[in-house]
Amino acid sequence: MNLILQIWGGLFYLTNKILFAFSEGKPERKKIRIIGWIVFLFGVPAWVIILISHQDWIAASIEAGGIPAMLLGLYNTFIIIKQKMVFLIYL
């Protein structure tokens, strides 16, 4: 079970980093950044379960503490894209 959780969490974490690398510095690639945040959020539960099962409470809380930051980044990026779409409609 531990190996499955490591593969699950590792693949989502790696995919998140790859997507963030592709979207960095490119304003037209905001959708890739949104996908990166969503992918990270799907991978967090696996790491939190692994860390809690090893009784590593501090690391589990730090990992889970990244969830609000990712949700705020996701919200911020989504709002910026939505505002640009509304602005383009008015032009």
C-alpha positions as CSV (number, residue, x, y, z in Angstrom):
1,M,0.0,0.0,0.0
2,N,2.8,2.4,0.8
3,L,4.4,1.9,-2.6
4,I,1.1,2.6,-4.3
5,L,0.8,5.9,-2.3
6,Q,4.4,6.8,-3.2
7,I,3.8,6.3,-6.9
8,W,0.5,8.2,-6.7
9,G,1.9,11.2,-4.8
10,G,5.2,11.2,-6.8
11,L,3.6,11.2,-10.2
12,F,1.2,14.0,-9.3
13,Y,4.0,16.0,-7.7
14,L,6.3,15.5,-10.7
15,T,3.6,16.4,-13.2
16,N,2.8,19.5,-11.1
17,K,6.5,20.6,-11.3
18,I,6.7,19.9,-15.1
19,L,3.5,21.9,-15.8
20,F,4.7,24.8,-13.7
21,A,8.0,24.8,-15.5
22,F,6.2,25.0,-18.9
23,S,3.9,27.8,-17.7
24,E,6.6,29.9,-16.0
25,G,7.0,33.4,-17.5
26,K,4.4,32.9,-20.3
27,P,1.2,34.9,-19.6
28,E,-0.7,33.0,-22.3
29,R,-0.1,29.7,-20.5
30,K,-2.3,30.3,-17.5
31,K,-4.5,27.3,-18.2
32,I,-1.4,25.0,-17.9
33,R,-0.7,26.6,-14.5
34,I,-4.3,25.9,-13.4
35,I,-3.9,22.3,-14.4
36,G,-0.7,22.2,-12.5
37,W,-2.4,23.4,-9.3
38,I,-5.2,20.9,-9.7
39,V,-2.7,18.1,-10.2
40,F,-0.8,19.1,-7.1
41,L,-4.1,19.0,-5.1
42,F,-4.8,15.5,-6.3
43,G,-1.4,14.3,-5.1
44,V,-1.3,15.8,-1.6
45,P,-3.6,13.2,0.1
46,A,-1.1,10.4,-0.8
47,W,1.8,12.2,0.9
48,V,-0.2,13.2,3.9
49,I,-1.3,9.6,4.4
50,I,2.2,8.3,4.0
51,L,3.6,10.9,6.5
52,I,0.8,10.3,9.0
53,S,1.3,6.5,8.8
54,H,5.0,7.0,9.7
55,Q,3.9,9.3,12.6
56,D,5.6,12.3,11.0
57,W,3.1,14.8,12.1
58,I,5.1,18.0,11.4
59,A,5.9,17.0,7.9
60,A,2.3,16.0,7.3
61,S,1.0,19.3,8.5
62,I,3.5,21.2,6.4
63,E,2.5,19.2,3.3
64,A,-1.2,19.8,4.1
65,G,-0.5,23.4,4.7
66,G,0.3,23.8,1.0
67,I,-3.3,23.2,0.1
68,P,-4.7,26.7,1.0
69,A,-1.9,28.3,-0.9
70,M,-2.6,26.2,-3.9
71,L,-6.3,26.9,-3.7
72,L,-5.7,30.6,-3.5
73,G,-3.3,30.5,-6.5
74,L,-5.8,28.5,-8.4
75,Y,-8.5,31.0,-7.6
76,N,-6.3,34.0,-8.4
77,T,-5.3,32.6,-11.8
78,F,-8.9,31.6,-12.6
79,I,-10.2,35.1,-11.7
80,I,-7.5,36.8,-13.9
81,I,-8.4,34.6,-16.9
82,K,-12.1,35.4,-16.3
83,Q,-11.5,39.1,-16.1
84,K,-9.5,39.0,-19.4
85,M,-12.4,37.3,-21.1
86,V,-14.9,39.9,-19.8
87,F,-12.5,42.7,-20.9
88,L,-12.2,41.1,-24.4
89,I,-16.0,40.9,-24.7
90,Y,-16.3,44.6,-24.1
91,L,-13.8,45.5,-26.8
